[in-house]
Amino acid sequence: MSNNKTETPIASFGQFLVIAGLIIIYGVGAFWICAELIQGGKGEEKIPLYIQYGVPVLFSGVGILFFTVLFQRVKAAKTDKYKDVQI
């Protein structure tokens, strides 16, 4: 049985950089949005209380679900009995 693995270490490093960059950009963006919402604005631009707390809670929930699924998939990939099956 031959191992036709075409992914090079450079490609893996590139994928890592792309994913790390996206996490940084989205993480900073989510933090910035949450910080702006919690501060609330002044006077006429006052953001409603349910949005001030609802959006950060929503971002936190989506993040927790994403990382939970990610860790489950990584754990399942280690014991996947079909990973060496070729078409």
N, C-alpha and C positions, 0 to 999 in steps of 0.2 A: 504494500500500500504506500503510494508516494504522497508526500506532503507538499501540496502546491500552494503554499502560503505566499501571496504576492505582496503583502503589506511589509514595507521596509521600516526600519527604526526611524528614519527621517519622516516618513508619512505619519507614524504614530506620534512623533514629537509635534508635527504640524497640527494634527488633530487636537492634541493636548493644548497647544497655544490658542487655537480657535475657541475651544470650549472654555479655557481659563479667561480669555478676553471677554467672551459673552457673559460669563458669570460676574466678572468685575463690572462690566458696563451695566448689566441689568441690576446687579446688587446695589451699585451706587445710585442708579436711577430710582430704584424702589426706596432706598433710604432717603433720598432727596424728596421724593413725593410724600413719603410718610412724615418727614420732618416739617415740610410745608403745611401739611394738613393738620398736624398736631398743634402747630403754632397758631393756626386759625385765621390770620389776617386781622385787619383793623377796620373799624367802622362799617361802611357799606359793603366792603369786600369780605365780611365775616363769613367763614365757611360753616355750614350747619354742623351741629355736634355729631349727628349720626354719620356724617361723611368723615369727620375728623377721626373717629374711632373705627368706623366700619371698613374703610379702605386699608389701613394698616393691618387690621385683623384678617382681612381677605388675603393680602399679600403674604402674611405669615402662614396662613392655612395652606395656600397654594405651594409655598416653599417647603413646608413640612411634608405635604403629600408627594411633591416631586422627589425630594431626597429619600423618602421612605420607599417609593417605587424604584428609584435608582439603585438603592442598596439591595433591595430584594432581587432585582434583575442581575446585578453583579454576583450576588451569592448563588443564584440559580444557574448562572452561566458556568460556574466552576464545576457543577455536577450534571451538566446537560448531557444526556446519553446520546443525543443526536448531532452533536457538534462535529463529529468526524465522518458523518454520512455524506457521501458524494452523489451527485446526480448523474 
